[in-house]
Amino acid sequence: MTLVAWVLSIAGAGIAAAMCLSNSPAFGRKLDLGPTLAVLPLPALAVYYAGPDLVAAIRAGEPARALVFPGVPALVGAGTLLMVLSAYHRGQRS
């Protein structure tokens, strides 16, 4: 499932970055709730699918190099979730 998490995290990060850039304050638009909710499932599923493999690798005492494959999608997905929610919150305040 980690391979699925890689695909979801990359797709989710790409779509979220394009959405946040197109709705930046430089263009005079703010991020609405609809597009925000449309993007959130991809990175959330990436964290959901990569999480169990990452936790199992940590508990098994794997070396740091072995944690890269299951760990990167979880970090990218979590970072994407934080980025999108932060952009939405920033848009609602202004």
PLY file of the C-alpha trace (Angstrom):
ply
format ascii 1.0
element vertex 94
property float x
property float y
property float z
element edge 93
property int vertex1
property int vertex2
end_header
0.00 0.00 0.00
3.01 2.26 0.29
3.24 2.52 -3.48
-0.37 3.70 -3.56
0.50 6.21 -0.86
3.37 7.53 -3.03
1.01 8.12 -5.95
-1.64 9.74 -3.75
0.83 12.00 -1.97
2.46 13.22 -5.19
-0.89 13.79 -6.91
-2.37 15.47 -3.86
0.63 17.75 -3.38
0.64 18.73 -7.05
-3.06 19.51 -7.16
-2.93 21.36 -3.84
0.07 23.45 -4.93
-1.64 24.40 -8.19
-4.83 25.25 -6.34
-3.06 27.36 -3.72
-0.97 29.17 -6.31
-3.98 29.98 -8.48
-5.85 31.36 -5.47
-2.97 33.37 -4.05
-3.52 36.88 -2.74
-1.53 38.21 -5.71
-4.50 37.27 -7.90
-6.96 38.79 -5.44
-8.77 35.52 -4.74
-9.10 33.51 -1.58
-9.40 29.77 -1.13
-13.02 28.60 -0.82
-14.27 25.64 1.18
-15.32 23.56 -1.85
-11.90 23.25 -3.52
-10.30 22.75 -0.13
-12.54 19.79 0.65
-12.00 18.42 -2.86
-8.22 18.23 -2.40
-8.01 16.99 1.19
-8.84 13.29 0.57
-5.72 12.59 -1.52
-3.11 13.53 1.09
-5.27 12.14 3.88
-5.41 8.77 2.14
-1.65 8.92 1.56
-1.08 9.29 5.29
-3.64 6.56 5.96
-1.98 4.07 3.60
1.64 4.88 4.50
1.13 5.11 8.25
0.86 1.41 9.15
3.95 0.48 7.12
5.92 3.31 8.67
4.90 2.38 12.21
5.69 -1.30 11.57
9.14 -0.39 10.22
9.86 1.81 13.25
8.73 -0.88 15.69
10.85 -3.49 13.89
13.92 -1.32 14.45
14.65 -0.80 10.76
17.58 1.46 9.88
16.91 5.01 8.73
17.37 4.13 5.05
14.53 1.61 5.27
12.20 4.26 6.70
12.45 6.49 3.62
10.12 4.49 1.37
7.16 4.34 3.80
7.97 7.63 5.51
8.10 10.13 2.65
4.46 9.74 1.54
3.31 10.18 5.12
5.36 13.36 5.52
4.35 14.76 2.13
0.69 13.99 2.81
0.77 15.57 6.26
2.61 18.62 4.93
0.07 18.99 2.13
-2.82 18.79 4.58
-1.23 21.50 6.73
-0.48 23.69 3.70
-4.03 23.52 2.35
-5.67 24.09 5.72
-3.31 26.98 6.44
-4.06 28.59 3.08
-7.80 28.19 3.66
-7.54 29.67 7.15
-5.40 32.58 5.89
-7.96 33.29 3.16
-10.83 33.37 5.63
-9.09 35.87 7.90
-8.50 38.44 5.17
0 1
1 2
2 3
3 4
4 5
5 6
6 7
7 8
8 9
9 10
10 11
11 12
12 13
13 14
14 15
15 16
16 17
17 18
18 19
19 20
20 21
21 22
22 23
23 24
24 25
25 26
26 27
27 28
28 29
29 30
30 31
31 32
32 33
33 34
34 35
35 36
36 37
37 38
38 39
39 40
40 41
41 42
42 43
43 44
44 45
45 46
46 47
47 48
48 49
49 50
50 51
51 52
52 53
53 54
54 55
55 56
56 57
57 58
58 59
59 60
60 61
61 62
62 63
63 64
64 65
65 66
66 67
67 68
68 69
69 70
70 71
71 72
72 73
73 74
74 75
75 76
76 77
77 78
78 79
79 80
80 81
81 82
82 83
83 84
84 85
85 86
86 87
87 88
88 89
89 90
90 91
91 92
92 93
